[in-house]
Amino acid sequence: MDWCGKSDSAIIAELGSRLKEVRLRKNFTQEELAKRSGIGTGSVHKVESGKVVSFAILVAVMRTLRLLDNFDTFIPKPYLSPVELLKSKGKARRRASKIK
């Protein structure tokens, strides 16, 4: 899927739709998912209908649906090449450079 070509609202709607599909495959009602996640039923409805919710709510829903391992694919840990590691002398980057 071409995520970069989609608007933010389209991406949020697609994620909500996929989470709903997972919930239904696991045979949870919205109420059950909300209770197990420690959030309100309205929050589950918002997630599934593509409304903006906090990251904490998204994490709670994904934890309950056992999808947290997907964060490694979603946001991979930054990789430093051996050359970059030598240049940085083993120090982690703390800020971005100014655009010239």
N, CA, C and O atoms as a DFTB+ gen file, in Angstrom:
400 C
 N C O
     1  1       0.840      -1.181       0.000
     2  2       0.000       0.000       0.000
     3  2       0.884       1.242       0.000
     4  3       1.909       1.275       0.681
     5  1       0.501       2.240      -0.744
     6  2       1.257       3.488      -0.828
     7  2       0.791       4.432       0.283
     8  3      -0.090       5.266       0.073
     9  1       1.389       4.290       1.455
    10  2       1.004       5.108       2.602
    11  2       1.344       6.578       2.388
    12  3       0.601       7.453       2.833
    13  1       2.446       6.858       1.719
    14  2       2.884       8.246       1.530
    15  2       1.916       9.028       0.657
    16  3       1.835      10.250       0.776
    17  1       1.191       8.361      -0.205
    18  2       0.244       9.031      -1.082
    19  2      -1.102       9.296      -0.429
    20  3      -1.968       9.933      -1.029
    21  1      -1.287       8.813       0.796
    22  2      -2.572       8.977       1.485
    23  2      -2.524      10.176       2.433
    24  3      -1.466      10.540       2.947
    25  1      -3.682      10.774       2.649
    26  2      -3.781      11.864       3.619
    27  2      -3.724      11.280       5.030
    28  3      -3.912      10.079       5.226
    29  1      -3.464      12.138       5.997
    30  2      -3.420      11.685       7.392
    31  2      -4.741      11.048       7.796
    32  3      -4.755      10.001       8.443
    33  1      -5.849      11.673       7.419
    34  2      -7.156      11.130       7.809
    35  2      -7.418       9.781       7.138
    36  3      -8.058       8.913       7.733
    37  1      -6.934       9.594       5.916
    38  2      -7.109       8.306       5.234
    39  2      -6.279       7.219       5.917
    40  3      -6.724       6.077       6.028
    41  1      -5.091       7.565       6.368
    42  2      -4.242       6.601       7.077
    43  2      -4.884       6.207       8.400
    44  3      -4.924       5.026       8.745
    45  1      -5.384       7.185       9.137
    46  2      -6.032       6.906      10.425
    47  2      -7.268       6.029      10.211
    48  3      -7.520       5.109      10.989
    49  1      -8.031       6.314       9.165
    50  2      -9.217       5.499       8.864
    51  2      -8.824       4.071       8.508
    52  3      -9.488       3.127       8.936
    53  1      -7.761       3.896       7.734
    54  2      -7.302       2.556       7.362
    55  2      -6.830       1.774       8.585
    56  3      -7.139       0.590       8.726
    57  1      -6.081       2.436       9.470
    58  2      -5.628       1.768      10.693
    59  2      -6.814       1.364      11.560
    60  3      -6.833       0.265      12.114
    61  1      -7.799       2.242      11.678
    62  2      -9.000       1.920      12.456
    63  2      -9.742       0.734      11.880
    64  3     -10.214      -0.134      12.615
    65  1      -9.843       0.700      10.565
    66  2     -10.520      -0.408       9.892
    67  2      -9.786      -1.721      10.139
    68  3     -10.412      -2.751      10.394
    69  1      -8.471      -1.681      10.064
    70  2      -7.687      -2.908      10.297
    71  2      -7.808      -3.375      11.739
    72  3      -7.905      -4.575      11.997
    73  1      -7.803      -2.431      12.688
    74  2      -7.950      -2.816      14.090
    75  2      -9.327      -3.430      14.341
    76  3      -9.460      -4.371      15.123
    77  1     -10.341      -2.897      13.679
    78  2     -11.681      -3.472      13.809
    79  2     -11.701      -4.903      13.278
    80  3     -12.295      -5.786      13.897
    81  1     -11.058      -5.136      12.137
    82  2     -11.000      -6.482      11.569
    83  2     -10.324      -7.459      12.529
    84  3     -10.784      -8.589      12.696
    85  1      -9.236      -7.025      13.156
    86  2      -8.532      -7.883      14.117
    87  2      -9.439      -8.164      15.314
    88  3      -9.526      -9.300      15.780
    89  1     -10.113      -7.125      15.808
    90  2     -11.017      -7.309      16.952
    91  2     -12.099      -8.343      16.630
    92  3     -12.402      -9.211      17.449
    93  1     -12.667      -8.241      15.449
    94  2     -13.726      -9.176      15.060
    95  2     -13.184     -10.594      14.883
    96  3     -13.856     -11.564      15.233
    97  1     -11.964     -10.715      14.338
    98  2     -11.362     -12.054      14.193
    99  2     -11.123     -12.690      15.557
   100  3     -11.205     -13.910      15.703
   101  1     -10.827     -11.857      16.559
   102  2     -10.608     -12.372      17.909
   103  2     -11.916     -12.514      18.682
   104  3     -11.930     -12.909      19.848
   105  1     -13.029     -12.176      17.994
   106  2     -14.367     -12.329      18.549
   107  2     -14.591     -11.494      19.809
   108  3     -15.229     -11.953      20.757
   109  1     -14.064     -10.264      19.817
   110  2     -14.301      -9.330      20.916
   111  2     -15.373      -8.336      20.484
   112  3     -15.386      -7.891      19.337
   113  1     -16.260      -7.994      21.393
   114  2     -17.146      -6.859      21.152
   115  2     -16.350      -5.594      21.471
   116  3     -15.278      -5.662      22.072
   117  1     -16.876      -4.453      21.069
   118  2     -16.215      -3.198      21.417
   119  2     -16.160      -3.038      22.932
   120  3     -15.177      -2.529      23.471
   121  1     -17.203      -3.466      23.608
   122  2     -17.251      -3.365      25.068
   123  2     -16.173      -4.229      25.718
   124  3     -15.511      -3.794      26.661
   125  1     -15.996      -5.466      25.210
   126  2     -14.964      -6.350      25.755
   127  2     -13.575      -5.777      25.529
   128  3     -12.734      -5.793      26.428
   129  1     -13.338      -5.270      24.324
   130  2     -12.029      -4.686      24.021
   131  2     -11.757      -3.482      24.912
   132  3     -10.647      -3.311      25.416
   133  1     -12.771      -2.653      25.103
   134  2     -12.616      -1.478      25.955
   135  2     -12.276      -1.883      27.384
   136  3     -11.356      -1.332      27.989
   137  1     -13.018      -2.845      27.919
   138  2     -12.794      -3.288      29.301
   139  2     -11.407      -3.890      29.467
   140  3     -10.701      -3.569      30.423
   141  1     -11.014      -4.752      28.549
   142  2      -9.694      -5.394      28.627
   143  2      -8.556      -4.393      28.443
   144  3      -7.458      -4.583      28.965
   145  1      -8.835      -3.312      27.685
   146  2      -7.809      -2.304      27.412
   147  2      -7.766      -1.221      28.483
   148  3      -6.810      -0.448      28.543
   149  1      -8.787      -1.159      29.326
   150  2      -8.841      -0.138      30.362
   151  2      -9.206       1.236      29.807
   152  3      -8.787       2.262      30.342
   153  1      -9.989       1.247      28.734
   154  2     -10.426       2.510      28.125
   155  2     -11.939       2.466      27.954
   156  3     -12.566       1.432      28.184
   157  1     -12.510       3.569      27.557
   158  2     -13.956       3.623      27.356
   159  2     -14.376       3.034      26.018
   160  3     -13.592       2.977      25.071
   161  1     -15.628       2.597      25.963
   162  2     -16.169       2.058      24.718
   163  2     -16.156       3.115      23.619
   164  3     -15.942       2.797      22.449
   165  1     -16.382       4.359      23.991
   166  2     -16.342       5.447      23.023
   167  2     -14.975       5.579      22.375
   168  3     -14.880       5.919      21.195
   169  1     -13.916       5.315      23.128
   170  2     -12.564       5.380      22.580
   171  2     -12.332       4.284      21.550
   172  3     -11.691       4.515      20.525
   173  1     -12.849       3.099      21.821
   174  2     -12.730       2.005      20.850
   175  2     -13.481       2.375      19.579
   176  3     -12.989       2.160      18.471
   177  1     -14.674       2.933      19.745
   178  2     -15.456       3.358      18.582
   179  2     -14.701       4.416      17.779
   180  3     -14.683       4.363      16.549
   181  1     -14.079       5.373      18.466
   182  2     -13.310       6.417      17.779
   183  2     -12.150       5.821      16.994
   184  3     -11.924       6.189      15.841
   185  1     -11.414       4.906      17.612
   186  2     -10.279       4.270      16.929
   187  2     -10.761       3.598      15.650
   188  3     -10.199       3.810      14.576
   189  1     -11.804       2.787      15.776
   190  2     -12.284       1.995      14.638
   191  2     -12.938       2.834      13.543
   192  3     -12.969       2.427      12.381
   193  1     -13.454       3.991      13.906
   194  2     -14.115       4.817      12.892
   195  2     -13.187       5.877      12.309
   196  3     -13.625       6.752      11.562
   197  1     -11.914       5.796      12.652
   198  2     -10.943       6.692      12.031
   199  2     -10.869       8.073      12.636
   200  3     -10.417       9.014      11.983
   201  1     -11.302       8.208      13.860
   202  2     -11.191       9.486      14.562
   203  2      -9.821       9.571      15.229
   204  3      -9.186       8.552      15.500
   205  1      -9.381      10.784      15.487
   206  2      -8.087      10.992      16.131
   207  2      -8.209      10.642      17.617
   208  3      -9.104      11.126      18.311
   209  1      -7.295       9.794      18.089
   210  2      -7.229       9.417      19.506
   211  2      -5.784       9.569      19.969
   212  3      -4.877       9.737      19.154
   213  1      -5.581       9.511      21.258
   214  2      -4.223       9.631      21.781
   215  2      -3.421       8.369      21.462
   216  3      -3.977       7.293      21.241
   217  1      -2.121       8.533      21.447
   218  2      -1.231       7.409      21.202
   219  2      -1.385       6.366      22.307
   220  3      -1.276       5.168      22.049
   221  1      -1.637       6.814      23.525
   222  2      -1.812       5.891      24.656
   223  2      -3.012       4.964      24.427
   224  3      -2.956       3.782      24.765
   225  1      -4.084       5.495      23.861
   226  2      -5.260       4.664      23.568
   227  2      -4.930       3.658      22.483
   228  3      -5.311       2.491      22.576
   229  1      -4.221       4.106      21.448
   230  2      -3.819       3.195      20.377
   231  2      -2.952       2.061      20.927
   232  3      -3.139       0.902      20.557
   233  1      -2.017       2.387      21.796
   234  2      -1.139       1.368      22.395
   235  2      -1.968       0.395      23.242
   236  3      -1.746      -0.815      23.187
   237  1      -2.910       0.911      24.015
   238  2      -3.746       0.042      24.855
   239  2      -4.543      -0.944      24.007
   240  3      -4.631      -2.126      24.340
   241  1      -5.120      -0.458      22.915
   242  2      -5.888      -1.332      22.025
   243  2      -4.971      -2.359      21.378
   244  3      -5.300      -3.544      21.327
   245  1      -3.824      -1.908      20.885
   246  2      -2.892      -2.839      20.235
   247  2      -2.356      -3.879      21.219
   248  3      -2.150      -5.036      20.851
   249  1      -2.132      -3.469      22.470
   250  2      -1.666      -4.428      23.489
   251  2      -2.715      -5.521      23.706
   252  3      -2.387      -6.707      23.739
   253  1      -3.957      -5.119      23.852
   254  2      -5.032      -6.080      24.089
   255  2      -5.216      -7.016      22.901
   256  3      -5.515      -8.197      23.077
   257  1      -5.036      -6.488      21.692
   258  2      -5.176      -7.315      20.492
   259  2      -3.887      -8.072      20.153
   260  3      -3.810      -8.763      19.137
   261  1      -2.891      -7.933      21.009
   262  2      -1.590      -8.598      20.846
   263  2      -0.922      -8.206      19.526
   264  3      -0.455      -9.059      18.770
   265  1      -0.888      -6.902      19.271
   266  2      -0.285      -6.377      18.045
   267  2       0.959      -5.524      18.315
   268  3       1.510      -4.936      17.384
   269  1       1.405      -5.448      19.558
   270  2       2.531      -4.560      19.866
   271  2       3.832      -4.961      19.177
   272  3       4.685      -4.109      18.930
   273  1       3.993      -6.239      18.867
   274  2       5.206      -6.662      18.160
   275  2       5.319      -6.004      16.788
   276  3       6.406      -5.935      16.215
   277  1       4.200      -5.524      16.268
   278  2       4.212      -4.855      14.967
   279  2       4.873      -3.488      15.008
   280  3       5.158      -2.919      13.954
   281  1       5.124      -2.943      16.190
   282  2       5.805      -1.658      16.265
   283  2       7.221      -1.738      15.712
   284  3       7.744      -0.735      15.225
   285  1       7.847      -2.897      15.775
   286  2       9.187      -3.039      15.196
   287  2       9.161      -2.825      13.691
   288  3      10.128      -2.327      13.116
   289  1       8.073      -3.192      13.062
   290  2       7.916      -2.951      11.628
   291  2       7.438      -1.528      11.387
   292  3       7.880      -0.861      10.451
   293  1       6.542      -1.078      12.229
   294  2       5.929       0.239      12.114
   295  2       6.976       1.347      12.271
   296  3       7.040       2.271      11.460
   297  1       7.784       1.246      13.309
   298  2       8.851       2.218      13.561
   299  2      10.106       1.421      13.913
   300  3      10.358       1.140      15.085
   301  1      10.893       1.058      12.895
   302  2      12.080       0.247      13.173
   303  2      13.124       1.013      13.976
   304  3      13.238       2.235      13.881
   305  1      13.868       0.272      14.753
   306  2      14.955       0.878      15.527
   307  2      15.996       1.394      14.542
   308  3      16.398       0.668      13.632
   309  1      16.442       2.649      14.714
   310  2      17.428       3.208      13.782
   311  2      18.714       2.385      13.775
   312  3      19.205       1.949      14.816
   313  1      19.226       2.193      12.598
   314  2      20.433       1.400      12.415
   315  2      21.579       2.334      12.043
   316  3      21.435       3.168      11.149
   317  1      22.708       2.199      12.719
   318  2      23.904       2.958      12.373
   319  2      24.864       2.036      11.639
   320  3      25.177       0.939      12.100
   321  1      25.323       2.507      10.487
   322  2      26.323       1.735       9.759
   323  2      27.641       1.823      10.523
   324  3      27.813       2.731      11.335
   325  1      28.568       0.908      10.284
   326  2      29.867       0.973      10.959
   327  2      30.587       2.306      10.729
   328  3      31.263       2.809      11.626
   329  1      30.444       2.874       9.538
   330  2      31.083       4.164       9.244
   331  2      30.453       5.272      10.080
   332  3      31.161       6.107      10.643
   333  1      29.122       5.282      10.162
   334  2      28.435       6.287      10.977
   335  2      28.796       6.134      12.449
   336  3      28.935       7.123      13.169
   337  1      28.946       4.903      12.886
   338  2      29.311       4.639      14.268
   339  2      30.699       5.185      14.579
   340  3      30.920       5.761      15.644
   341  1      31.635       5.003      13.648
   342  2      32.983       5.549      13.844
   343  2      32.962       7.073      13.854
   344  3      33.633       7.694      14.678
   345  1      32.208       7.676      12.957
   346  2      32.127       9.140      12.893
   347  2      31.555       9.716      14.179
   348  3      32.003      10.759      14.654
   349  1      30.566       9.034      14.738
   350  2      29.929       9.540      15.950
   351  2      30.689       9.160      17.208
   352  3      30.345       9.602      18.304
   353  1      31.715       8.346      17.056
   354  2      32.542       7.878      18.178
   355  2      31.688       7.212      19.255
   356  3      31.950       7.343      20.451
   357  1      30.660       6.494      18.800
   358  2      29.817       5.729      19.717
   359  2      28.780       6.544      20.452
   360  3      28.025       5.994      21.254
   361  1      28.718       7.869      20.199
   362  2      27.744       8.713      20.889
   363  2      26.439       8.749      20.101
   364  3      26.444       8.843      18.873
   365  1      25.335       8.673      20.813
   366  2      24.017       8.735      20.167
   367  2      23.710      10.177      19.774
   368  3      24.052      11.116      20.492
   369  1      23.065      10.335      18.632
   370  2      22.659      11.665      18.179
   371  2      21.586      12.209      19.083
   372  3      20.660      11.491      19.461
   373  1      21.702      13.483      19.437
   374  2      20.735      14.082      20.349
   375  2      19.873      15.144      19.689
   376  3      18.811      15.486      20.209
   377  1      20.320      15.681      18.533
   378  2      19.523      16.678      17.824
   379  2      19.840      16.671      16.351
   380  3      20.870      16.147      15.927
   381  1      18.959      17.248      15.579
   382  2      19.121      17.307      14.142
   383  2      20.006      18.496      13.752
   384  3      20.120      19.471      14.495
   385  1      20.621      18.399      12.590
   386  2      21.422      19.497      12.075
   387  2      20.529      20.528      11.416
   388  3      19.435      20.203      10.952
   389  1      20.991      21.773      11.372
   390  2      20.245      22.827      10.683
   391  2      20.370      22.617       9.189
   392  3      21.397      22.152       8.695
   393  1      19.314      22.965       8.478
   394  2      19.328      22.863       7.013
   395  2      20.115      24.042       6.473
   396  3      19.894      25.189       6.860
   397  1      21.038      23.737       5.573
   398  2      21.891      24.795       5.015
   399  2      21.328      25.360       3.762
   400  3      21.923      26.258       3.168
